[in-house]
Amino acid sequence: MKFITEDDLRILFRREPFTSYDLPGGTRLTPGARQFLVDKKIPISDDPMTVKRKNEKPGEKNEAPKNEICPDRFLLRKKTLQAQFLEAGLELLNRDVLLAEQIFDLERRLSDLGKEGRDEEIAFEPCTGFNKENFNEPSGDCFEITGFHAQSEKGKEIVLLHRLRCSVRELAAETENADLNPVINRLSQMICLEYGGKACQRKK
């Protein structure tokens, strides 16, 4: 089963705006992608979730309890995500050892996520965009990553960090797990530092 993300829809909409969306067979929308279409008032055809709601009688609920379906799926996706962090860390070892170590540290934090007695906070330095009060809250990107950034001196590092951030954000949206917000925000800080040095790039 392939998931269509919000980023996928934004790219499609940027290329050619559409007023309805046909969901390809064998695919599902992430919560973020569904919200994107709802916000733009774009109807979805062939959406199993929509069909299910139409056929469901008032007061009838067929949803399985979250505890029965989320934990296993979350753990499986988290393992895949950890592998992506390890892969990115290895790729960066010869380019920036300190950055690679930070990625390996985030992978360890992901591994400990949900384990009892292992809720240590992610270390970070407050900046213009993040402080102790909002570091655990959901936040948008500090700035949009484009081909311009990919071709910059630190383009490789920026793209790798951005890809990790997108993967973590997608998992957070799918599983509604707020514990992933600090990882996303820390990656945003790291991207800022790679592109702007000590200068914060967050939009004001």
N, CA, C and O atoms as a DFTB+ gen file, in Angstrom:
816 C
 N C O
     1  1       0.844      -1.201       0.000
     2  2       0.000       0.000       0.000
     3  2       0.878       1.250       0.000
     4  3       1.720       1.424       0.881
     5  1       0.678       2.109      -0.984
     6  2       1.455       3.355      -1.071
     7  2       0.636       4.504      -0.490
     8  3      -0.570       4.597      -0.721
     9  1       1.302       5.375       0.264
    10  2       0.634       6.526       0.853
    11  2       0.959       7.792       0.057
    12  3       2.117       8.053      -0.269
    13  1      -0.073       8.566      -0.249
    14  2       0.082       9.866      -0.899
    15  2       0.214      10.918       0.193
    16  3      -0.687      11.069       1.018
    17  1       1.341      11.655       0.208
    18  2       1.585      12.632       1.270
    19  2       1.133      14.033       0.852
    20  3       0.811      14.285      -0.309
    21  1       1.121      14.921       1.826
    22  2       0.775      16.317       1.562
    23  2       1.758      16.931       0.573
    24  3       1.364      17.689      -0.314
    25  1       3.062      16.597       0.728
    26  2       4.069      17.133      -0.193
    27  2       3.790      16.697      -1.625
    28  3       3.957      17.481      -2.559
    29  1       3.358      15.422      -1.803
    30  2       3.033      14.923      -3.146
    31  2       1.917      15.778      -3.774
    32  3       1.995      16.163      -4.940
    33  1       0.881      16.063      -2.974
    34  2      -0.254      16.837      -3.489
    35  2       0.129      18.281      -3.778
    36  3      -0.323      18.865      -4.763
    37  1       0.966      18.855      -2.917
    38  2       1.390      20.241      -3.136
    39  2       2.163      20.383      -4.442
    40  3       1.979      21.348      -5.183
    41  1       3.041      19.398      -4.717
    42  2       3.823      19.419      -5.966
    43  2       2.884      19.315      -7.167
    44  3       3.030      20.048      -8.145
    45  1       1.901      18.378      -7.082
    46  2       0.928      18.215      -8.169
    47  2       0.129      19.499      -8.382
    48  3      -0.071      19.934      -9.516
    49  1      -0.326      20.102      -7.281
    50  2      -1.154      21.298      -7.361
    51  2      -0.361      22.482      -7.902
    52  3      -0.894      23.333      -8.614
    53  1       0.937      22.520      -7.547
    54  2       1.790      23.604      -8.037
    55  2       1.981      23.489      -9.546
    56  3       2.000      24.494     -10.257
    57  1       2.123      22.252     -10.028
    58  2       2.319      22.041     -11.474
    59  2       1.055      22.386     -12.256
    60  3       1.107      23.060     -13.285
    61  1      -0.094      21.906     -11.740
    62  2      -1.363      22.155     -12.430
    63  2      -2.499      22.086     -11.403
    64  3      -2.882      20.993     -10.984
    65  1      -3.043      23.238     -10.991
    66  2      -4.128      23.253     -10.002
    67  2      -5.304      22.375     -10.444
    68  3      -5.658      22.360     -11.623
    69  1      -5.906      21.648      -9.503
    70  2      -7.021      20.770      -9.833
    71  2      -8.179      21.034      -8.870
    72  3      -7.989      21.517      -7.754
    73  1      -9.398      20.696      -9.344
    74  2     -10.599      20.947      -8.538
    75  2     -11.192      19.663      -7.967
    76  3     -12.096      19.717      -7.134
    77  1     -10.695      18.516      -8.404
    78  2     -11.091      17.237      -7.813
    79  2      -9.877      16.317      -7.862
    80  3      -8.967      16.521      -8.666
    81  1      -9.869      15.315      -7.008
    82  2      -8.705      14.432      -6.952
    83  2      -9.146      12.983      -7.036
    84  3      -9.944      12.511      -6.226
    85  1      -8.608      12.279      -8.040
    86  2      -8.884      10.853      -8.205
    87  2      -7.787      10.062      -7.498
    88  3      -6.623      10.107      -7.896
    89  1      -8.161       9.356      -6.471
    90  2      -7.187       8.571      -5.713
    91  2      -6.795       7.333      -6.513
    92  3      -7.647       6.493      -6.803
    93  1      -5.489       7.206      -6.881
    94  2      -5.059       6.032      -7.650
    95  2      -5.314       4.739      -6.873
    96  3      -5.289       4.720      -5.643
    97  1      -5.560       3.658      -7.622
    98  2      -5.796       2.370      -6.982
    99  2      -4.595       1.914      -6.181
   100  3      -3.452       2.152      -6.572
   101  1      -4.849       1.266      -5.071
   102  2      -3.772       0.747      -4.234
   103  2      -3.046       1.805      -3.434
   104  3      -1.944       1.561      -2.941
   105  1      -3.654       2.997      -3.293
   106  2      -3.011       4.067      -2.529
   107  2      -3.954       4.572      -1.452
   108  3      -5.168       4.378      -1.523
   109  1      -3.369       5.229      -0.446
   110  2      -4.132       5.867       0.628
   111  2      -3.570       7.253       0.865
   112  3      -2.410       7.518       0.548
   113  1      -4.377       8.135       1.418
   114  2      -3.928       9.484       1.758
   115  2      -3.460       9.525       3.210
   116  3      -4.088       8.936       4.090
   117  1      -2.350      10.225       3.453
   118  2      -1.944      10.463       4.832
   119  2      -2.906      11.514       5.411
   120  3      -3.561      12.226       4.650
   121  1      -2.998      11.620       6.739
   122  2      -3.866      12.648       7.334
   123  2      -3.543      14.049       6.830
   124  3      -4.445      14.854       6.604
   125  1      -2.255      14.338       6.655
   126  2      -1.860      15.656       6.165
   127  2      -2.341      15.911       4.744
   128  3      -2.768      17.018       4.416
   129  1      -2.271      14.880       3.898
   130  2      -2.730      15.008       2.514
   131  2      -4.245      15.194       2.473
   132  3      -4.752      16.007       1.700
   133  1      -4.966      14.441       3.304
   134  2      -6.425      14.568       3.346
   135  2      -6.825      15.975       3.789
   136  3      -7.753      16.571       3.241
   137  1      -6.102      16.504       4.804
   138  2      -6.415      17.836       5.310
   139  2      -6.139      18.902       4.254
   140  3      -6.860      19.895       4.154
   141  1      -5.075      18.681       3.461
   142  2      -4.734      19.611       2.377
   143  2      -5.905      19.727       1.400
   144  3      -6.271      20.830       0.994
   145  1      -6.498      18.573       1.019
   146  2      -7.625      18.576       0.082
   147  2      -8.871      19.190       0.720
   148  3      -9.625      19.910       0.065
   149  1      -9.078      18.894       2.008
   150  2     -10.236      19.467       2.715
   151  2     -10.126      20.984       2.782
   152  3     -11.097      21.702       2.542
   153  1      -8.911      21.469       3.117
   154  2      -8.695      22.912       3.226
   155  2      -8.966      23.627       1.908
   156  3      -9.474      24.749       1.892
   157  1      -8.624      22.970       0.807
   158  2      -8.824      23.579      -0.509
   159  2     -10.189      23.230      -1.104
   160  3     -10.493      23.586      -2.242
   161  1     -11.018      22.519      -0.304
   162  2     -12.366      22.131      -0.743
   163  2     -12.341      21.318      -2.035
   164  3     -13.178      21.505      -2.918
   165  1     -11.372      20.417      -2.128
   166  2     -11.233      19.547      -3.309
   167  2     -11.829      18.176      -2.975
   168  3     -11.333      17.490      -2.082
   169  1     -12.900      17.770      -3.691
   170  2     -13.510      16.456      -3.413
   171  2     -12.583      15.317      -3.831
   172  3     -11.786      15.436      -4.761
   173  1     -12.723      14.203      -3.102
   174  2     -11.879      13.033      -3.364
   175  2     -12.763      11.918      -3.904
   176  3     -13.762      11.558      -3.282
   177  1     -12.394      11.365      -5.070
   178  2     -13.141      10.236      -5.617
   179  2     -12.368       8.951      -5.355
   180  3     -11.144       8.970      -5.226
   181  1     -13.077       7.854      -5.279
   182  2     -12.470       6.530      -5.074
   183  2     -11.684       6.453      -3.777
   184  3     -10.727       5.686      -3.672
   185  1     -12.086       7.254      -2.777
   186  2     -11.411       7.218      -1.486
   187  2     -12.150       6.226      -0.589
   188  3     -13.299       6.471      -0.222
   189  1     -11.508       5.107      -0.228
   190  2     -12.196       4.097       0.584
   191  2     -12.731       4.652       1.890
   192  3     -13.758       4.184       2.384
   193  1     -12.049       5.651       2.466
   194  2     -12.501       6.240       3.718
   195  2     -13.810       7.006       3.502
   196  3     -14.716       6.960       4.335
   197  1     -13.892       7.723       2.345
   198  2     -15.095       8.486       2.029
   199  2     -16.267       7.544       1.761
   200  3     -17.376       7.760       2.251
   201  1     -16.005       6.487       0.967
   202  2     -17.046       5.504       0.652
   203  2     -17.550       4.844       1.925
   204  3     -18.748       4.610       2.087
   205  1     -16.620       4.548       2.826
   206  2     -16.987       3.887       4.074
   207  2     -17.914       4.764       4.902
   208  3     -18.896       4.286       5.471
   209  1     -17.591       6.063       4.963
   210  2     -18.407       6.983       5.731
   211  2     -19.805       7.114       5.127
   212  3     -20.790       7.223       5.858
   213  1     -19.895       7.105       3.766
   214  2     -21.191       7.237       3.108
   215  2     -22.076       6.038       3.405
   216  3     -23.280       6.185       3.611
   217  1     -21.469       4.827       3.428
   218  2     -22.237       3.605       3.618
   219  2     -22.522       3.304       5.088
   220  3     -23.320       2.422       5.404
   221  1     -21.873       4.031       5.972
   222  2     -22.025       3.767       7.395
   223  2     -23.321       4.375       7.909
   224  3     -23.601       5.543       7.641
   225  1     -24.109       3.610       8.634
   226  2     -25.360       4.101       9.181
   227  2     -25.092       5.025      10.359
   228  3     -24.088       4.872      11.055
   229  1     -25.989       5.988      10.587
   230  2     -25.814       6.902      11.725
   231  2     -25.658       6.131      13.023
   232  3     -26.416       5.205      13.309
   233  1     -24.671       6.523      13.797
   234  2     -24.427       5.886      15.088
   235  2     -23.628       4.607      14.981
   236  3     -23.262       4.017      15.998
   237  1     -23.344       4.159      13.736
   238  2     -22.595       2.922      13.541
   239  2     -21.117       3.239      13.382
   240  3     -20.744       4.081      12.565
   241  1     -20.287       2.578      14.149
   242  2     -18.847       2.813      14.084
   243  2     -18.132       1.496      13.866
   244  3     -18.311       0.538      14.618
   245  1     -17.312       1.467      12.816
   246  2     -16.566       0.248      12.508
   247  2     -15.082       0.386      12.802
   248  3     -14.285      -0.488      12.462
   249  1     -14.723       1.494      13.440
   250  2     -13.297       1.715      13.700
   251  2     -12.808       0.759      14.773
   252  3     -13.470       0.537      15.787
   253  1     -11.619       0.192      14.519
   254  2     -10.997      -0.646      15.543
   255  2     -10.321       0.261      16.553
   256  3      -9.823       1.324      16.182
   257  1     -10.288      -0.131      17.823
   258  2      -9.615       0.690      18.828
   259  2      -8.181       0.955      18.417
   260  3      -7.488       0.062      17.929
   261  1      -7.733       2.203      18.618
   262  2      -6.393       2.579      18.182
   263  2      -5.331       1.665      18.757
   264  3      -4.353       1.336      18.085
   265  1      -5.524       1.251      20.010
   266  2      -4.509       0.430      20.665
   267  2      -4.317      -0.917      19.967
   268  3      -3.284      -1.565      20.135
   269  1      -5.322      -1.340      19.178
   270  2      -5.212      -2.633      18.508
   271  2      -4.460      -2.552      17.197
   272  3      -3.925      -3.557      16.729
   273  1      -4.408      -1.344      16.581
   274  2      -3.793      -1.272      15.260
   275  2      -2.553      -0.377      15.198
   276  3      -1.682      -0.589      14.354
   277  1      -2.466       0.616      16.080
   278  2      -1.382       1.586      15.944
   279  2      -0.017       1.119      16.422
   280  3       0.971       1.336      15.720
   281  1       0.082       0.473      17.616
   282  2       1.414       0.179      18.136
   283  2       2.289      -0.618      17.187
   284  3       3.436      -0.240      16.947
   285  1       1.765      -1.735      16.629
   286  2       2.585      -2.567      15.754
   287  2       3.002      -1.802      14.505
   288  3       4.159      -1.872      14.091
   289  1       2.066      -1.074      13.903
   290  2       2.375      -0.314      12.694
   291  2       3.395       0.777      13.002
   292  3       4.323       1.014      12.229
   293  1       3.207       1.436      14.146
   294  2       4.145       2.490      14.539
   295  2       5.543       1.916      14.726
   296  3       6.519       2.503      14.258
   297  1       5.653       0.783      15.401
   298  2       6.967       0.186      15.648
   299  2       7.643      -0.228      14.348
   300  3       8.851      -0.051      14.186
   301  1       6.858      -0.783      13.417
   302  2       7.415      -1.188      12.128
   303  2       7.927       0.012      11.352
   304  3       9.033      -0.012      10.812
   305  1       7.112       1.072      11.299
   306  2       7.521       2.283      10.586
   307  2       8.708       2.957      11.266
   308  3       9.581       3.522      10.606
   309  1       8.727       2.889      12.605
   310  2       9.827       3.502      13.351
   311  2      11.148       2.797      13.035
   312  3      12.187       3.446      12.911
   313  1      11.106       1.482      12.908
   314  2      12.317       0.717      12.561
   315  2      12.843       1.139      11.191
   316  3      14.048       1.300      10.999
   317  1      11.917       1.316      10.236
   318  2      12.318       1.768       8.901
   319  2      12.938       3.157       8.979
   320  3      13.934       3.439       8.313
   321  1      12.352       4.009       9.784
   322  2      12.848       5.368       9.961
   323  2      14.245       5.360      10.587
   324  3      15.123       6.118      10.174
   325  1      14.438       4.507      11.576
   326  2      15.764       4.398      12.199
   327  2      16.813       3.976      11.171
   328  3      17.940       4.471      11.179
   329  1      16.427       3.060      10.292
   330  2      17.358       2.614       9.246
   331  2      17.729       3.776       8.325
   332  3      18.874       3.881       7.887
   333  1      16.759       4.648       8.032
   334  2      17.037       5.822       7.190
   335  2      18.014       6.773       7.883
   336  3      18.885       7.353       7.234
   337  1      17.871       6.933       9.194
   338  2      18.797       7.776       9.950
   339  2      20.204       7.183       9.931
   340  3      21.184       7.906       9.753
   341  1      20.301       5.872      10.115
   342  2      21.612       5.224      10.084
   343  2      22.268       5.364       8.719
   344  3      23.467       5.622       8.614
   345  1      21.467       5.191       7.679
   346  2      21.978       5.322       6.310
   347  2      22.490       6.735       6.055
   348  3      23.560       6.917       5.473
   349  1      21.719       7.744       6.494
   350  2      22.130       9.138       6.308
   351  2      23.389       9.439       7.103
   352  3      24.279      10.140       6.623
   353  1      23.463       8.907       8.325
   354  2      24.652       9.122       9.147
   355  2      25.899       8.552       8.501
   356  3      26.952       9.190       8.495
   357  1      25.779       7.347       7.957
   358  2      26.923       6.730       7.285
   359  2      27.353       7.539       6.061
   360  3      28.544       7.695       5.791
   361  1      26.361       8.052       5.326
   362  2      26.655       8.821       4.120
   363  2      27.389      10.124       4.441
   364  3      28.151      10.641       3.624
   365  1      27.143      10.642       5.643
   366  2      27.738      11.928       6.017
   367  2      29.041      11.798       6.800
   368  3      29.704      12.800       7.068
   369  1      29.410      10.585       7.164
   370  2      30.610      10.404       7.989
   371  2      31.850      11.015       7.357
   372  3      32.667      11.618       8.053
   373  1      31.998      10.868       6.054
   374  2      33.193      11.393       5.382
   375  2      33.090      12.879       5.047
   376  3      34.065      13.492       4.613
   377  1      31.901      13.454       5.250
   378  2      31.711      14.864       4.919
   379  2      31.687      15.748       6.166
   380  3      32.259      16.838       6.177
   381  1      31.023      15.267       7.209
   382  2      30.868      16.068       8.424
   383  2      30.633      15.124       9.597
   384  3      29.505      14.699       9.847
   385  1      31.701      14.801      10.309
   386  2      31.617      13.828      11.400
   387  2      30.668      14.294      12.502
   388  3      29.902      13.494      13.039
   389  1      30.715      15.579      12.842
   390  2      29.864      16.108      13.914
   391  2      28.381      16.009      13.556
   392  3      27.547      15.661      14.391
   393  1      28.072      16.323      12.288
   394  2      26.683      16.226      11.842
   395  2      26.226      14.767      11.850
   396  3      25.103      14.466      12.253
   397  1      27.098      13.865      11.405
   398  2      26.773      12.437      11.404
   399  2      26.484      11.952      12.822
   400  3      25.561      11.167      13.036
   401  1      27.275      12.421      13.791
   402  2      27.063      12.027      15.182
   403  2      25.708      12.509      15.701
   404  3      25.047      11.807      16.466
   405  1      25.300      13.708      15.285
   406  2      23.990      14.233      15.698
   407  2      22.858      13.376      15.127
   408  3      21.851      13.138      15.794
   409  1      23.037      12.919      13.891
   410  2      22.019      12.063      13.270
   411  2      21.959      10.717      13.983
   412  3      20.874      10.191      14.231
   413  1      23.123      10.161      14.312
   414  2      23.153       8.893      15.053
   415  2      22.491       9.060      16.424
   416  3      21.825       8.148      16.914
   417  1      22.681      10.231      17.037
   418  2      22.063      10.497      18.345
   419  2      20.540      10.541      18.215
   420  3      19.830      10.008      19.068
   421  1      20.035      11.175      17.151
   422  2      18.584      11.211      16.932
   423  2      18.040       9.808      16.684
   424  3      16.926       9.488      17.099
   425  1      18.824       8.976      16.009
   426  2      18.391       7.590      15.779
   427  2      18.252       6.858      17.111
   428  3      17.321       6.075      17.299
   429  1      19.184       7.115      18.038
   430  2      19.088       6.485      19.359
   431  2      17.839       6.963      20.099
   432  3      17.180       6.185      20.789
   433  1      17.520       8.255      19.948
   434  2      16.315       8.792      20.586
   435  2      15.067       8.131      20.006
   436  3      14.122       7.834      20.737
   437  1      15.063       7.903      18.695
   438  2      13.933       7.212      18.069
   439  2      13.807       5.789      18.602
   440  3      12.704       5.299      18.846
   441  1      14.951       5.135      18.780
   442  2      14.949       3.769      19.290
   443  2      14.345       3.707      20.689
   444  3      13.641       2.755      21.026
   445  1      14.626       4.733      21.508
   446  2      14.134       4.753      22.890
   447  2      12.694       5.224      23.008
   448  3      12.080       5.094      24.067
   449  1      12.150       5.771      21.922
   450  2      10.808       6.345      21.967
   451  2       9.779       5.293      22.356
   452  3       9.678       4.244      21.720
   453  1       9.025       5.577      23.394
   454  2       7.987       4.660      23.834
   455  2       8.435       3.633      24.853
   456  3       7.614       2.897      25.400
   457  1       9.752       3.577      25.116
   458  2      10.261       2.626      26.102
   459  2      10.228       3.263      27.490
   460  3      10.579       4.431      27.656
   461  1       9.810       2.498      28.461
   462  2       9.705       3.028      29.825
   463  2      11.072       3.416      30.369
   464  3      12.060       2.706      30.180
   465  1      11.107       4.549      31.044
   466  2      12.345       4.999      31.673
   467  2      13.348       5.589      30.712
   468  3      14.483       5.875      31.095
   469  1      12.938       5.780      29.437
   470  2      13.867       6.331      28.442
   471  2      13.232       7.514      27.729
   472  3      13.105       7.536      26.505
   473  1      12.841       8.487      28.525
   474  2      12.177       9.658      27.968
   475  2      13.046      10.908      28.078
   476  3      12.546      12.012      28.296
   477  1      14.360      10.713      27.923
   478  2      15.298      11.829      28.004
   479  2      15.025      12.826      26.869
   480  3      14.811      12.437      25.721
   481  1      15.037      14.103      27.214
   482  2      14.756      15.125      26.218
   483  2      15.904      15.264      25.224
   484  3      17.065      15.032      25.560
   485  1      15.559      15.650      23.986
   486  2      16.562      15.883      22.958
   487  2      17.288      17.188      23.272
   488  3      16.657      18.218      23.509
   489  1      18.619      17.134      23.271
   490  2      19.404      18.333      23.563
   491  2      19.314      19.310      22.393
   492  3      19.439      18.923      21.232
   493  1      19.095      20.584      22.721
   494  2      19.044      21.597      21.672
   495  2      19.378      22.958      22.260
   496  3      19.219      23.185      23.459
   497  1      19.841      23.857      21.407
   498  2      20.111      25.235      21.793
   499  2      18.952      26.103      21.326
   500  3      18.600      26.056      20.148
   501  1      18.342      26.898      22.212
   502  2      17.242      27.775      21.785
   503  2      17.685      28.696      20.647
   504  3      18.832      29.144      20.618
   505  1      16.785      28.973      19.720
   506  2      17.085      29.868      18.599
   507  2      15.887      30.786      18.383
   508  3      14.959      30.799      19.192
   509  1      15.905      31.544      17.308
   510  2      14.811      32.480      17.032
   511  2      13.465      31.762      16.927
   512  3      12.441      32.282      17.370
   513  1      13.474      30.579      16.344
   514  2      12.214      29.864      16.119
   515  2      11.798      28.931      17.234
   516  3      10.605      28.697      17.428
   517  1      12.769      28.384      17.984
   518  2      12.443      27.370      18.985
   519  2      12.995      27.715      20.358
   520  3      14.099      28.241      20.500
   521  1      12.181      27.398      21.368
   522  2      12.610      27.562      22.751
   523  2      12.020      26.413      23.566
   524  3      11.378      25.523      23.007
   525  1      12.232      26.425      24.881
   526  2      11.762      25.324      25.719
   527  2      10.244      25.186      25.694
   528  3       9.706      24.093      25.870
   529  1       9.559      26.308      25.474
   530  2       8.092      26.284      25.496
   531  2       7.486      25.641      24.250
   532  3       6.446      24.987      24.336
   533  1       8.132      25.822      23.083
   534  2       7.502      25.326      21.846
   535  2       8.272      24.204      21.155
   536  3       7.870      23.748      20.085
   537  1       9.366      23.757      21.752
   538  2      10.199      22.757      21.067
   539  2       9.477      21.422      20.888
   540  3       9.779      20.673      19.960
   541  1       8.530      21.126      21.769
   542  2       7.799      19.858      21.670
   543  2       6.484      19.996      20.905
   544  3       5.711      19.042      20.809
   545  1       6.237      21.190      20.364
   546  2       5.005      21.438      19.625
   547  2       5.206      21.236      18.117
   548  3       6.329      21.372      17.631
   549  1       4.133      20.911      17.361
   550  2       4.266      20.781      15.895
   551  2       4.611      22.127      15.286
   552  3       4.107      23.161      15.724
   553  1       5.468      22.113      14.280
   554  2       5.903      23.364      13.654
   555  2       6.182      23.131      12.175
   556  3       6.607      22.048      11.773
   557  1       5.937      24.159      11.375
   558  2       6.233      24.067       9.949
   559  2       7.721      24.215       9.684
   560  3       8.502      24.470      10.600
   561  1       8.109      24.055       8.424
   562  2       9.516      24.199       8.049
   563  2       9.970      25.645       8.238
   564  3       9.198      26.586       8.050
   565  1      11.219      25.796       8.608
   566  2      11.770      27.150       8.773
   567  2      11.786      27.877       7.426
   568  3      11.553      29.085       7.366
   569  1      12.059      27.144       6.358
   570  2      11.995      27.699       5.003
   571  2      11.853      26.528       4.032
   572  3      12.237      25.403       4.351
   573  1      11.307      26.794       2.857
   574  2      11.085      25.735       1.858
   575  2      12.399      25.331       1.210
   576  3      13.164      26.179       0.751
   577  1      12.654      24.035       1.177
   578  2      13.866      23.515       0.548
   579  2      13.625      23.381      -0.948
   580  3      12.667      22.735      -1.372
   581  1      14.496      23.992      -1.747
   582  2      14.353      23.971      -3.210
   583  2      15.665      23.524      -3.856
   584  3      16.638      23.207      -3.172
   585  1      15.666      23.507      -5.188
   586  2      16.882      23.180      -5.921
   587  2      18.013      24.145      -5.625
   588  3      19.189      23.790      -5.705
   589  1      17.644      25.369      -5.284
   590  2      18.661      26.366      -4.923
   591  2      19.482      25.892      -3.724
   592  3      20.709      25.991      -3.721
   593  1      18.792      25.380      -2.710
   594  2      19.487      24.909      -1.516
   595  2      20.267      23.629      -1.817
   596  3      21.352      23.410      -1.279
   597  1      19.696      22.782      -2.690
   598  2      20.368      21.528      -3.039
   599  2      21.698      21.779      -3.749
   600  3      22.618      20.968      -3.646
   601  1      21.805      22.894      -4.467
   602  2      23.030      23.202      -5.209
   603  2      24.008      24.066      -4.406
   604  3      25.063      24.457      -4.908
   605  1      23.645      24.357      -3.160
   606  2      24.527      25.173      -2.333
   607  2      25.694      24.332      -1.826
   608  3      25.756      23.124      -2.057
   609  1      26.603      24.984      -1.142
   610  2      27.809      24.300      -0.656
   611  2      27.462      23.115       0.243
   612  3      28.142      22.089       0.214
   613  1      26.411      23.257       1.035
   614  2      26.003      22.192       1.956
   615  2      24.739      21.484       1.444
   616  3      23.951      20.951       2.226
   617  1      24.564      21.493       0.121
   618  2      23.360      20.929      -0.469
   619  2      23.107      19.476      -0.106
   620  3      21.972      19.105       0.194
   621  1      24.141      18.650      -0.129
   622  2      23.997      17.228       0.187
   623  2      23.462      17.046       1.603
   624  3      22.532      16.271       1.832
   625  1      24.058      17.766       2.545
   626  2      23.646      17.665       3.936
   627  2      22.198      18.141       4.120
   628  3      21.407      17.504       4.815
   629  1      21.871      19.269       3.484
   630  2      20.529      19.840       3.625
   631  2      19.465      18.886       3.096
   632  3      18.437      18.678       3.741
   633  1      19.711      18.304       1.921
   634  2      18.719      17.403       1.315
   635  2      18.540      16.141       2.163
   636  3      17.416      15.673       2.342
   637  1      19.638      15.588       2.685
   638  2      19.532      14.401       3.522
   639  2      18.730      14.690       4.794
   640  3      17.878      13.895       5.192
   641  1      19.007      15.821       5.420
   642  2      18.279      16.199       6.627
   643  2      16.798      16.459       6.320
   644  3      15.916      16.085       7.092
   645  1      16.549      17.100       5.191
   646  2      15.166      17.403       4.793
   647  2      14.387      16.115       4.525
   648  3      13.216      16.009       4.891
   649  1      15.028      15.148       3.896
   650  2      14.357      13.879       3.617
   651  2      14.008      13.159       4.922
   652  3      12.931      12.576       5.046
   653  1      14.922      13.204       5.888
   654  2      14.637      12.593       7.186
   655  2      13.472      13.309       7.867
   656  3      12.587      12.673       8.439
   657  1      13.485      14.639       7.797
   658  2      12.408      15.412       8.422
   659  2      11.056      15.074       7.804
   660  3      10.068      14.925       8.522
   661  1      11.004      14.952       6.487
   662  2       9.752      14.598       5.806
   663  2       9.253      13.232       6.260
   664  3       8.056      13.051       6.478
   665  1      10.166      12.267       6.404
   666  2       9.792      10.913       6.818
   667  2       9.255      10.906       8.246
   668  3       8.264      10.239       8.543
   669  1       9.921      11.655       9.129
   670  2       9.471      11.709      10.526
   671  2       8.108      12.397      10.608
   672  3       7.226      11.947      11.339
   673  1       7.940      13.483       9.861
   674  2       6.675      14.223       9.892
   675  2       5.529      13.348       9.361
   676  3       4.413      13.397       9.879
   677  1       5.815      12.554       8.333
   678  2       4.775      11.680       7.772
   679  2       4.344      10.635       8.796
   680  3       3.154      10.360       8.950
   681  1       5.330      10.050       9.501
   682  2       5.004       9.061      10.530
   683  2       4.226       9.706      11.670
   684  3       3.286       9.109      12.195
   685  1       4.608      10.918      12.055
   686  2       3.904      11.638      13.123
   687  2       2.452      11.894      12.736
   688  3       1.555      11.774      13.571
   689  1       2.215      12.248      11.463
   690  2       0.853      12.527      10.993
   691  2       0.023      11.248      10.937
   692  3      -1.141      11.236      11.338
   693  1       0.623      10.180      10.440
   694  2      -0.107       8.917      10.300
   695  2      -0.518       8.347      11.647
   696  3      -1.627       7.834      11.794
   697  1       0.373       8.436      12.638
   698  2       0.130       7.800      13.931
   699  2      -0.307       8.782      15.005
   700  3      -0.589       8.395      16.139
   701  1      -0.361      10.080      14.630
   702  2      -0.742      11.132      15.578
   703  2       0.105      11.060      16.835
   704  3      -0.406      11.163      17.950
   705  1       1.405      10.883      16.645
   706  2       2.334      10.752      17.763
   707  2       3.099      12.052      17.967
   708  3       3.996      12.379      17.191
   709  1       2.741      12.791      19.013
   710  2       3.357      14.089      19.284
   711  2       4.782      13.964      19.790
   712  3       5.521      14.949      19.796
   713  1       5.188      12.754      20.221
   714  2       6.549      12.562      20.733
   715  2       7.598      12.738      19.643
   716  3       8.786      12.871      19.934
   717  1       7.154      12.740      18.378
   718  2       8.099      12.914      17.268
   719  2       8.369      14.391      16.963
   720  3       9.292      14.706      16.212
   721  1       7.578      15.290      17.533
   722  2       7.767      16.719      17.247
   723  2       9.177      17.231      17.571
   724  3       9.739      17.974      16.767
   725  1       9.770      16.864      18.715
   726  2      11.122      17.347      19.000
   727  2      12.146      16.890      17.964
   728  3      13.087      17.622      17.656
   729  1      11.967      15.679      17.425
   730  2      12.896      15.182      16.394
   731  2      12.766      16.043      15.135
   732  3      13.769      16.427      14.534
   733  1      11.525      16.341      14.741
   734  2      11.278      17.177      13.562
   735  2      11.888      18.560      13.753
   736  3      12.557      19.081      12.861
   737  1      11.653      19.151      14.922
   738  2      12.145      20.501      15.184
   739  2      13.665      20.547      15.280
   740  3      14.290      21.519      14.858
   741  1      14.250      19.502      15.831
   742  2      15.724      19.457      15.893
   743  2      16.309      19.354      14.488
   744  3      17.327      19.982      14.197
   745  1      15.683      18.577      13.620
   746  2      16.141      18.484      12.234
   747  2      16.026      19.836      11.532
   748  3      16.887      20.196      10.729
   749  1      14.967      20.581      11.833
   750  2      14.805      21.915      11.245
   751  2      15.949      22.826      11.683
   752  3      16.482      23.587      10.876
   753  1      16.322      22.749      12.947
   754  2      17.453      23.543      13.438
   755  2      18.738      23.155      12.712
   756  3      19.524      24.019      12.324
   757  1      18.943      21.866      12.534
   758  2      20.166      21.387      11.880
   759  2      20.231      21.857      10.429
   760  3      21.300      22.207       9.930
   761  1      19.074      21.862       9.753
   762  2      19.028      22.349       8.370
   763  2      19.394      23.828       8.321
   764  3      20.163      24.259       7.461
   765  1      18.840      24.598       9.248
   766  2      19.142      26.033       9.317
   767  2      20.644      26.265       9.487
   768  3      21.237      27.109       8.815
   769  1      21.240      25.507      10.390
   770  2      22.667      25.680      10.669
   771  2      23.524      25.307       9.460
   772  3      24.538      25.950       9.187
   773  1      23.110      24.263       8.739
   774  2      23.866      23.852       7.558
   775  2      23.798      24.912       6.463
   776  3      24.775      25.135       5.747
   777  1      22.638      25.565       6.335
   778  2      22.495      26.551       5.265
   779  2      22.969      27.942       5.674
   780  3      23.635      28.629       4.900
   781  1      22.626      28.350       6.884
   782  2      22.920      29.735       7.268
   783  2      23.955      29.918       8.333
   784  3      24.108      31.017       8.864
   785  1      24.688      28.845       8.670
   786  2      25.676      28.964       9.737
   787  2      24.972      29.216      11.061
   788  3      24.062      28.473      11.430
   789  1      25.379      30.244      11.770
   790  2      24.773      30.549      13.059
   791  2      23.500      31.393      12.926
   792  3      22.782      31.601      13.904
   793  1      23.228      31.874      11.717
   794  2      22.052      32.733      11.508
   795  2      20.805      31.881      11.345
   796  3      20.774      30.965      10.524
   797  1      19.776      32.183      12.128
   798  2      18.514      31.452      12.034
   799  2      17.802      31.832      10.739
   800  3      17.719      33.012      10.399
   801  1      17.290      30.845      10.018
   802  2      16.624      31.086       8.735
   803  2      15.099      31.012       8.860
   804  3      14.387      31.069       7.858
   805  1      14.608      30.886      10.083
   806  2      13.170      30.706      10.243
   807  2      12.402      31.927       9.793
   808  3      12.792      33.063      10.063
   809  1      11.277      31.672       9.084
   810  2      10.417      32.765       8.623
   811  2       9.783      33.438       9.823
   812  3       9.362      32.765      10.764
   813  1       9.711      34.765       9.800
   814  2       9.114      35.507      10.899
   815  2       7.689      35.909      10.538
   816  3       7.006      36.548      11.338
